[in-house]
Amino acid sequence: MKFSTTLFLLLTSFTVVFGGNGKQTVDLQNVIQLSEGELDFGIVFANQTDSLSFWIKNNGTTTFNATDFLTFQSEFSLKINSLSISPGDSSLVFVYADSKHNLDFEDFLVIENSELQESLVLPIYASFHYSDVYYSSTQDLSGQSLYNALFNLVDNHNNLGYTNARKKMYTDYDNFQDSLECVYTGRKIYHDSGCDCNPSASAPTFFNAEHTWPQSQGASGTAKSDMNHLFPTDATSNSQRGSYPFGDVVSNISWNQGGSKKGDNSNGATVFEPRDVHKGDCARAMFYFALRYGNPNDYISVENQEDVLRQWHTFDPVSTKEINRNNGIEVYQNTRNPFIDHPEFMERISTLAGTPVLTFAPEIAVSPQVMDFGSVAVGDSSEWLLTIVNSGNANLSISGIQSQDAIFSVVNSVSSVSSYDFVQVKIKFKPLVVSQNYSTNLIVQSNDSDEGTITIPLSGIGDVNSSVEEKFEIPKLFYLSQNFPNPFNPTTTINYELRNTNYEKSGLVIFNVLGEEIKEFELTTNKGSVIWDGTNSFGKQVSSGIYFYTLKTSSFSETRKMLLLK
């Protein structure tokens, strides 16, 4: 795993009480056990929701109240905001993973609570993949790397030539029941789909082909006949568009028909604005052309076209008609418009007008956002653990963690938090006066551009009796790793470790998606590895697909998922 921070799963807090004889007695309050040390979804198909669950067990004598569950990447979510667990009881918590991108994501689940003077943290990881292998070369890519991978997919398409390309457009994928529709005005004409001919730009049809990227701006040669930017249009609307850049018309409208119009944008420059139902199609055709032919004449930058087109791309999402058109063009050109298949690619390419750059930035979050130390005896002290999470892709620099009152002090300050990591800082409260209410702020300063300064209210009361909370940790009693490699072919390795558990009473079992046992491995040591070669108990190779493996002992079990590809 990529996470550098280890989480111990059994957390216990207790109160130290000074009795009348001055001796200390320990009153056990909470023993909170999490069944997992991390949530690793492995491979998840994009646009499909997957889930993992873990148990929170309260072995203490008072109710455990989880007051909030926080994640920082939109790809991970929960359907609960809080829960209460009675003494001796457990609760199963589900975490959901869903993304439209074929990217790897790391995150943290932070569990805030009102009992422990710290938040519990679970690392989360998922690798989202597209189900279509056509775009497998784009896995986990962004910026220039993604641009290059997409270019390789659209390059060297089958060129039919301008005459034949228009014929296929007029008679096949843009012909619906012997009818052609102008993409700009909506005007329709009859055109026999069985006719090996093109409509006339003059009477009686007045129809021709629109080059979304104008010929005068670089749509020449092979680009002139590329079907991905050719559309059937009314000859008049085609002429009105000419070579004007696309844009939002706000004044001086000189032509207007069927929802499309020509006029001035906010800069006073003449632009052409297609009707709403074609804005997204137009944008994605322009994106394709800029990718495929390298933005000739830097035309996509004229009058901030790219910014406008990105807005239209979002405003008018991909339709079934557009998908069918993409399928039809692939039949003849053997390539596809990737921005129709995966509109989200544009979120990962910063520009088509130059070199796409990646944005690196830290993202800070703190937990808890309020610290109430309660009553603490004068002369004693109490500590909270402040969790600082960096969910960004750049190093988080901490320039200061300071209390505005020396009664509250920072025990162990930090200067940085690595990307996709977290740290915990001890904050101590040591009152000096009995019955004194103390309150101040803890100021955390960092290089996060959005939240460079975070203020955390601190409070506590000086008391005559001690209630100093301390914490100790007991490590997890077992460990089961994610298999590696994953996906795999033909073998994969699974590491495990049993602590305080007899391996002779344990085993590792592999199941298929139907819950049928495929193979069982006997463990010969408390710490070791199991290598699976994709065979069942009879030595026969199993088919490709998703499989589960479970580490079982007399007192617990843990299950993970793996993918066999052949």
Legacy VTK file of the C-alpha trace (Angstrom):
# vtk DataFile Version 3.0
C-alpha trace
ASCII
DATASET POLYDATA
POINTS 566 float
0.000 0.000 0.000
1.003 3.616 -0.526
0.113 4.794 2.950
3.032 5.574 5.191
1.093 5.841 8.426
0.229 2.802 10.537
-3.056 2.735 12.432
-3.417 0.582 15.503
-6.886 -0.821 15.676
-7.539 -1.107 19.384
-7.760 2.242 21.125
-8.392 2.540 24.832
-8.865 5.602 26.995
-9.120 5.589 30.760
-9.479 8.085 33.556
-6.978 8.486 36.356
-8.825 9.432 39.566
-7.072 10.586 42.710
-8.879 9.169 45.746
-8.985 10.627 49.257
-5.870 8.665 50.248
-3.922 10.164 47.366
-3.692 6.815 45.539
-4.630 6.481 41.868
-7.366 4.134 40.668
-8.076 3.421 36.998
-11.681 3.603 35.743
-11.817 1.977 32.286
-14.161 4.023 30.096
-13.804 3.072 26.446
-12.143 0.334 24.467
-12.935 0.958 20.802
-11.949 -1.721 18.298
-11.946 -1.267 14.512
-11.915 -4.458 12.469
-9.777 -3.006 9.670
-6.537 -1.062 9.566
-7.230 0.297 6.090
-9.935 0.054 3.449
-8.461 -1.144 0.162
-11.097 -1.481 -2.549
-8.563 -2.775 -5.059
-9.912 -2.443 -8.604
-13.327 -0.816 -9.006
-14.986 -0.284 -12.376
-15.648 3.390 -13.093
-19.279 4.537 -12.929
-20.147 1.573 -10.719
-20.529 1.776 -6.956
-18.587 -0.635 -4.779
-18.588 -0.890 -0.999
-16.430 -2.110 1.850
-17.438 -2.429 5.463
-15.776 -2.528 8.839
-16.929 -3.055 12.412
-16.680 -0.622 15.267
-16.849 -2.545 18.530
-17.327 -0.906 21.920
-15.731 -3.081 24.606
-16.076 -0.343 27.210
-18.614 0.426 29.888
-20.101 3.623 28.421
-21.747 4.466 25.108
-19.421 5.386 22.241
-20.732 8.255 20.111
-19.272 8.744 16.657
-20.306 12.326 15.922
-19.139 12.563 12.315
-17.591 10.533 9.505
-15.374 12.585 7.202
-13.855 11.779 3.798
-12.035 14.294 1.623
-12.255 12.865 -1.901
-15.676 12.882 -3.574
-15.025 9.332 -4.765
-15.599 7.984 -1.243
-18.734 8.455 0.820
-20.865 7.109 3.664
-24.621 7.117 4.102
-24.462 7.923 7.801
-23.293 11.034 9.623
-23.166 9.663 13.170
-23.923 6.632 15.303
-23.992 5.493 18.923
-22.737 2.115 20.111
-23.823 0.757 23.469
-21.313 -0.954 25.795
-20.453 -4.431 24.529
-22.172 -3.805 21.198
-20.858 -3.389 17.641
-21.886 -1.482 14.547
-21.145 -2.270 10.893
-20.141 0.764 8.835
-20.185 0.802 5.020
-17.940 2.995 2.889
-18.812 3.471 -0.785
-16.496 4.078 -3.744
-17.636 5.513 -7.067
-15.820 7.529 -9.741
-16.254 8.465 -13.381
-12.466 8.623 -13.803
-10.037 5.759 -14.424
-7.688 7.007 -11.731
-6.174 5.771 -8.500
-7.408 7.571 -5.395
-6.165 7.738 -1.832
-8.198 9.200 1.000
-8.869 8.997 4.720
-11.950 8.246 6.746
-11.824 10.333 9.903
-14.184 9.314 12.706
-14.853 12.114 15.137
-16.273 11.179 18.519
-17.159 12.582 21.918
-15.388 9.972 24.090
-11.798 9.619 22.946
-9.750 12.783 22.901
-8.683 12.061 19.355
-10.224 11.172 16.002
-9.856 7.711 14.513
-8.333 7.549 11.023
-8.684 4.829 8.385
-6.726 5.116 5.102
-8.778 4.359 1.971
-7.511 3.314 -1.444
-9.222 2.433 -4.738
-8.058 1.967 -8.308
-10.880 2.836 -10.693
-10.731 1.253 -14.158
-12.825 1.628 -17.283
-14.645 -1.525 -18.321
-13.782 -0.876 -21.993
-10.270 -1.969 -22.940
-10.124 0.617 -25.751
-8.988 3.234 -23.226
-6.776 1.021 -21.073
-3.722 3.009 -22.178
-5.115 6.053 -20.331
-5.188 4.353 -16.912
-4.243 6.762 -14.111
-2.974 9.405 -16.553
-3.513 13.154 -16.547
-1.996 16.191 -18.215
0.494 15.685 -21.032
0.661 11.927 -20.442
-3.090 11.607 -20.973
-2.922 13.923 -23.987
-0.246 11.715 -25.575
-2.188 8.510 -24.878
-5.354 9.949 -26.443
-3.444 11.237 -29.450
-2.088 7.743 -30.071
-5.670 6.445 -30.080
-6.990 8.954 -32.628
-3.907 9.173 -34.841
-3.713 7.490 -38.264
-7.440 7.012 -38.745
-8.813 5.484 -41.946
-9.282 8.403 -44.360
-12.189 7.984 -46.784
-11.519 11.216 -48.653
-13.797 14.232 -48.649
-16.390 13.015 -51.165
-16.887 9.593 -49.595
-16.796 10.981 -46.049
-19.681 13.326 -46.886
-21.633 10.536 -48.548
-21.407 8.370 -45.441
-22.491 11.327 -43.315
-25.470 12.132 -45.531
-26.635 8.553 -46.106
-25.652 6.697 -42.943
-24.937 7.911 -39.404
-26.541 11.388 -39.791
-29.458 10.147 -41.894
-32.594 9.278 -39.947
-35.395 7.681 -41.941
-34.282 9.420 -45.153
-34.039 12.770 -43.398
-31.153 15.143 -42.705
-31.280 17.842 -40.030
-29.198 21.007 -39.924
-27.244 21.027 -36.674
-27.521 24.821 -36.450
-31.134 25.581 -37.393
-32.981 22.260 -37.059
-34.264 22.533 -40.652
-34.815 19.103 -42.213
-34.682 17.912 -45.804
-35.475 14.611 -47.509
-32.428 12.642 -48.576
-32.664 9.015 -49.664
-30.327 6.951 -47.460
-29.912 4.540 -50.366
-28.733 7.263 -52.695
-25.028 7.240 -53.482
-25.024 11.008 -53.677
-24.734 14.251 -51.731
-27.442 16.914 -51.344
-27.012 20.124 -53.273
-25.829 23.351 -51.668
-28.201 25.167 -54.029
-31.860 24.660 -54.900
-33.830 22.729 -53.945
-32.088 21.382 -50.823
-29.580 24.129 -49.954
-27.598 21.717 -47.771
-23.875 21.147 -47.398
-21.199 20.034 -44.901
-20.069 22.185 -42.009
-16.418 22.002 -41.010
-16.631 22.692 -37.292
-12.943 23.592 -37.436
-12.908 25.922 -40.479
-10.920 24.944 -43.548
-9.312 28.381 -43.561
-8.025 27.708 -40.036
-6.234 24.455 -40.789
-8.889 21.860 -41.708
-7.117 20.883 -44.921
-5.787 17.631 -46.338
-6.724 14.659 -44.169
-8.335 16.987 -41.622
-10.784 18.314 -44.221
-12.460 14.910 -44.538
-12.285 13.853 -40.872
-15.877 12.858 -40.058
-15.545 13.762 -36.387
-15.926 17.466 -37.148
-18.175 17.315 -40.236
-21.918 17.912 -39.772
-24.846 18.392 -42.196
-25.981 22.014 -42.274
-28.263 24.410 -43.993
-26.126 26.212 -46.574
-27.158 29.645 -45.284
-26.249 28.889 -41.665
-22.948 27.398 -42.815
-22.206 30.578 -44.711
-23.184 32.728 -41.742
-20.845 30.799 -39.469
-17.967 31.062 -41.942
-14.687 31.072 -40.020
-15.956 33.021 -37.030
-14.937 31.585 -33.678
-17.561 30.089 -31.420
-18.719 32.176 -28.496
-21.627 33.550 -26.489
-23.465 36.272 -28.409
-24.516 39.126 -26.119
-25.179 42.056 -28.521
-25.472 43.277 -32.137
-27.155 40.108 -33.437
-26.848 40.131 -37.236
-28.284 36.679 -37.915
-30.568 34.441 -35.844
-32.314 31.236 -36.874
-33.455 28.086 -35.059
-31.633 29.095 -31.870
-28.249 29.741 -33.487
-27.045 33.299 -33.912
-24.174 35.501 -34.985
-23.242 38.699 -33.199
-20.788 40.204 -30.745
-19.409 38.628 -27.589
-18.610 40.561 -24.410
-15.341 41.754 -26.002
-17.168 43.241 -29.003
-15.790 40.599 -31.395
-18.022 38.794 -33.873
-18.698 35.181 -32.835
-21.081 32.391 -33.782
-23.250 30.685 -31.165
-24.935 27.353 -32.096
-28.304 26.368 -30.681
-28.230 24.783 -27.231
-28.707 21.164 -28.373
-25.547 21.346 -30.484
-23.261 23.261 -28.135
-21.795 20.173 -26.447
-21.466 18.296 -29.755
-19.689 21.302 -31.236
-17.337 21.581 -28.253
-16.363 17.905 -28.338
-15.757 18.065 -32.106
-13.428 21.013 -31.540
-11.635 19.209 -28.691
-11.122 16.194 -30.951
-9.728 18.298 -33.779
-7.323 20.206 -31.526
-6.068 16.901 -30.118
-5.817 15.085 -33.457
-4.231 17.896 -35.494
-2.391 19.913 -32.858
-4.549 23.049 -32.749
-3.535 24.568 -36.140
-3.273 28.366 -36.178
-3.943 28.231 -32.412
-7.558 28.658 -33.491
-8.984 27.228 -30.259
-7.498 30.215 -28.407
-9.193 32.861 -30.579
-11.618 34.872 -28.449
-11.074 32.455 -25.544
-12.867 29.740 -27.482
-11.536 26.935 -25.332
-13.009 28.434 -22.163
-16.399 28.868 -23.836
-16.292 25.367 -25.319
-15.503 23.860 -21.927
-18.605 25.562 -20.549
-20.712 24.212 -23.416
-19.175 20.777 -22.903
-20.627 20.768 -19.392
-23.876 22.572 -20.254
-24.853 20.144 -23.052
-23.782 16.626 -21.976
-23.278 13.712 -24.339
-26.553 12.395 -25.776
-27.505 8.966 -27.083
-27.582 10.467 -30.574
-23.996 11.645 -30.177
-22.873 8.226 -28.910
-24.535 6.523 -31.881
-22.847 8.970 -34.229
-19.474 8.168 -32.661
-20.162 4.467 -33.184
-21.100 5.096 -36.816
-17.930 7.065 -37.538
-15.775 4.353 -35.964
-17.094 1.874 -38.552
-15.456 3.934 -41.307
-12.496 5.648 -39.628
-11.556 2.935 -37.084
-11.088 5.576 -34.386
-13.385 7.322 -31.930
-13.813 10.754 -30.376
-12.581 10.117 -26.808
-14.341 13.188 -25.437
-17.691 11.652 -26.339
-16.866 8.315 -24.737
-15.325 9.906 -21.650
-16.209 13.598 -21.280
-14.292 13.630 -17.999
-10.998 13.495 -19.900
-11.281 17.264 -20.335
-11.130 17.654 -16.551
-7.691 16.049 -16.640
-6.262 18.074 -19.561
-5.698 21.677 -18.526
-5.506 23.059 -22.069
-5.553 22.045 -25.713
-3.863 25.280 -26.741
-0.427 24.354 -25.435
1.266 21.930 -23.097
-1.206 20.542 -20.543
0.133 20.972 -17.036
-0.747 19.197 -13.832
-1.809 21.197 -10.819
-0.097 20.233 -7.586
-1.547 21.609 -4.379
-1.912 20.549 -0.749
-5.370 20.209 0.819
-5.493 20.593 4.587
-8.189 19.350 6.943
-8.120 19.147 10.722
-10.023 17.071 13.241
-11.534 17.779 15.646
-12.541 21.323 14.807
-13.285 22.106 18.476
-11.390 20.822 21.541
-13.125 20.782 24.928
-10.824 19.354 27.609
-13.539 19.362 30.269
-12.542 19.554 33.936
-8.905 18.957 34.826
-7.404 19.250 38.331
-5.017 22.080 38.937
-1.518 20.649 38.789
-2.548 17.907 36.388
-2.913 18.008 32.624
-4.980 16.530 29.820
-4.084 15.980 26.171
-5.990 15.987 22.885
-4.624 14.619 19.630
-5.157 17.003 16.720
-5.281 15.154 13.402
-3.972 17.085 10.374
-4.827 15.484 7.035
-3.277 16.384 3.688
-5.581 15.030 0.979
-3.787 16.990 -1.746
-1.141 15.841 -4.211
1.609 18.161 -2.935
3.519 18.475 0.307
1.708 20.463 3.008
4.043 22.868 4.796
3.032 23.780 8.344
4.453 27.179 9.218
2.954 27.291 12.678
0.727 25.580 15.257
0.291 28.021 18.107
-1.999 28.441 21.075
-3.006 31.974 21.972
-2.860 31.085 25.690
0.080 29.283 27.316
-2.385 27.254 29.435
-2.860 25.237 26.242
0.439 24.119 24.742
1.595 22.254 21.634
3.580 19.212 22.748
4.925 17.973 19.418
4.700 20.406 16.528
5.206 19.334 12.903
6.563 21.220 9.909
5.063 19.267 7.029
2.636 16.551 5.982
3.312 14.484 2.871
0.701 14.216 0.136
-2.101 11.774 0.970
-0.908 11.412 4.547
-1.801 12.596 8.037
-0.083 13.459 11.309
-1.295 13.841 14.869
-0.192 16.621 17.200
-0.595 16.588 20.986
-2.271 19.612 22.534
-1.953 19.847 26.342
-4.198 21.674 28.811
-2.718 22.374 32.261
-4.912 24.673 34.403
-3.515 26.837 37.192
-6.627 28.110 38.975
-9.518 26.117 40.491
-12.962 26.831 38.999
-11.384 28.907 36.245
-12.941 28.610 32.766
-10.255 28.762 30.138
-10.849 29.402 26.432
-8.633 30.439 23.555
-7.817 29.486 19.972
-5.291 27.180 18.370
-3.992 28.644 15.110
-2.725 26.304 12.373
-0.964 28.007 9.467
0.025 26.236 6.248
0.641 26.716 2.526
-2.893 25.623 1.593
-4.052 28.390 -0.755
-7.705 28.044 0.285
-7.285 27.518 4.032
-3.931 28.987 4.918
-5.088 29.725 8.464
-7.351 27.434 10.489
-8.696 28.435 13.899
-9.632 25.737 16.428
-11.441 26.836 19.625
-9.941 25.394 22.836
-11.664 25.251 26.231
-11.243 23.670 29.654
-11.976 24.126 33.353
-9.609 24.073 36.322
-10.904 21.637 38.969
-9.945 20.310 42.385
-10.236 16.639 41.251
-8.220 15.011 38.534
-9.696 13.535 35.373
-6.655 13.260 33.231
-7.328 11.198 30.139
-4.522 9.089 28.807
-4.451 6.659 25.950
-2.659 3.459 25.197
-2.801 1.343 22.085
-2.831 -2.385 21.494
-1.812 -3.480 18.025
-4.003 -5.472 15.680
-4.071 -9.195 16.341
-3.704 -10.134 12.668
-2.683 -8.743 9.274
-3.801 -9.750 5.788
-2.216 -7.926 2.860
-3.689 -7.112 -0.535
-2.426 -9.677 -3.013
0.378 -8.591 -5.356
0.304 -8.225 -8.259
-3.360 -7.384 -8.661
-4.713 -7.954 -11.313
-2.515 -10.992 -11.869
-1.657 -13.747 -14.314
-0.615 -16.451 -13.680
0.372 -16.188 -9.973
-0.116 -13.802 -7.080
1.280 -13.580 -3.537
-0.724 -13.017 -0.342
1.154 -12.041 2.821
-0.308 -12.595 6.296
0.686 -12.335 9.948
-0.986 -13.821 13.020
-0.246 -12.311 16.414
-1.135 -14.190 19.589
-2.978 -16.711 17.424
-2.080 -20.332 16.703
-1.588 -20.842 12.955
-2.636 -24.489 13.346
-6.190 -23.249 13.969
-6.092 -20.883 11.001
-6.409 -21.100 7.230
-6.670 -19.074 4.039
-9.562 -19.860 1.693
-10.264 -18.627 -1.842
-13.860 -18.211 -3.063
-15.490 -17.198 -6.343
-18.173 -14.508 -6.673
-20.870 -17.136 -5.984
-19.339 -17.881 -2.590
-18.125 -21.318 -3.734
-14.845 -22.464 -2.200
-12.108 -22.733 -4.818
-9.072 -23.659 -2.757
-7.902 -23.736 0.846
-4.339 -23.248 2.054
-3.088 -24.614 5.355
-0.858 -22.158 7.185
2.486 -23.470 8.423
3.712 -20.435 10.325
2.349 -17.389 12.125
3.899 -15.097 9.522
4.345 -15.943 5.900
3.049 -15.899 2.342
0.643 -17.898 0.201
1.160 -18.099 -3.559
-1.912 -18.873 -5.674
-1.420 -20.012 -9.240
-5.046 -19.683 -10.318
-5.936 -23.350 -9.822
-8.676 -24.967 -7.771
-8.365 -27.784 -5.237
-8.157 -30.288 -8.119
-5.295 -28.488 -9.820
-7.415 -27.167 -12.691
-7.105 -23.594 -13.906
-10.037 -21.364 -13.012
-11.496 -18.755 -15.362
-10.749 -15.026 -15.349
-12.730 -12.903 -12.955
-13.048 -11.567 -9.435
-12.148 -13.836 -6.517
-12.132 -13.375 -2.750
-9.655 -14.702 -0.187
-10.397 -15.001 3.523
-7.996 -15.399 6.442
-9.829 -17.411 9.103
-8.930 -18.078 12.715
-10.913 -19.326 15.677
-11.757 -15.754 16.717
-11.793 -13.590 13.583
-11.730 -13.504 9.801
-10.866 -10.949 7.129
-11.690 -10.981 3.408
-10.117 -9.182 0.436
-10.802 -9.101 -3.299
-8.502 -9.883 -6.252
-8.775 -10.027 -10.050
-7.449 -12.818 -12.262
-6.907 -11.783 -15.905
-5.913 -14.144 -18.678
LINES 1 567
566 0 1 2 3 4 5 6 7 8 9 10 11 12 13 14 15 16 17 18 19 20 21 22 23 24 25 26 27 28 29 30 31 32 33 34 35 36 37 38 39 40 41 42 43 44 45 46 47 48 49 50 51 52 53 54 55 56 57 58 59 60 61 62 63 64 65 66 67 68 69 70 71 72 73 74 75 76 77 78 79 80 81 82 83 84 85 86 87 88 89 90 91 92 93 94 95 96 97 98 99 100 101 102 103 104 105 106 107 108 109 110 111 112 113 114 115 116 117 118 119 120 121 122 123 124 125 126 127 128 129 130 131 132 133 134 135 136 137 138 139 140 141 142 143 144 145 146 147 148 149 150 151 152 153 154 155 156 157 158 159 160 161 162 163 164 165 166 167 168 169 170 171 172 173 174 175 176 177 178 179 180 181 182 183 184 185 186 187 188 189 190 191 192 193 194 195 196 197 198 199 200 201 202 203 204 205 206 207 208 209 210 211 212 213 214 215 216 217 218 219 220 221 222 223 224 225 226 227 228 229 230 231 232 233 234 235 236 237 238 239 240 241 242 243 244 245 246 247 248 249 250 251 252 253 254 255 256 257 258 259 260 261 262 263 264 265 266 267 268 269 270 271 272 273 274 275 276 277 278 279 280 281 282 283 284 285 286 287 288 289 290 291 292 293 294 295 296 297 298 299 300 301 302 303 304 305 306 307 308 309 310 311 312 313 314 315 316 317 318 319 320 321 322 323 324 325 326 327 328 329 330 331 332 333 334 335 336 337 338 339 340 341 342 343 344 345 346 347 348 349 350 351 352 353 354 355 356 357 358 359 360 361 362 363 364 365 366 367 368 369 370 371 372 373 374 375 376 377 378 379 380 381 382 383 384 385 386 387 388 389 390 391 392 393 394 395 396 397 398 399 400 401 402 403 404 405 406 407 408 409 410 411 412 413 414 415 416 417 418 419 420 421 422 423 424 425 426 427 428 429 430 431 432 433 434 435 436 437 438 439 440 441 442 443 444 445 446 447 448 449 450 451 452 453 454 455 456 457 458 459 460 461 462 463 464 465 466 467 468 469 470 471 472 473 474 475 476 477 478 479 480 481 482 483 484 485 486 487 488 489 490 491 492 493 494 495 496 497 498 499 500 501 502 503 504 505 506 507 508 509 510 511 512 513 514 515 516 517 518 519 520 521 522 523 524 525 526 527 528 529 530 531 532 533 534 535 536 537 538 539 540 541 542 543 544 545 546 547 548 549 550 551 552 553 554 555 556 557 558 559 560 561 562 563 564 565
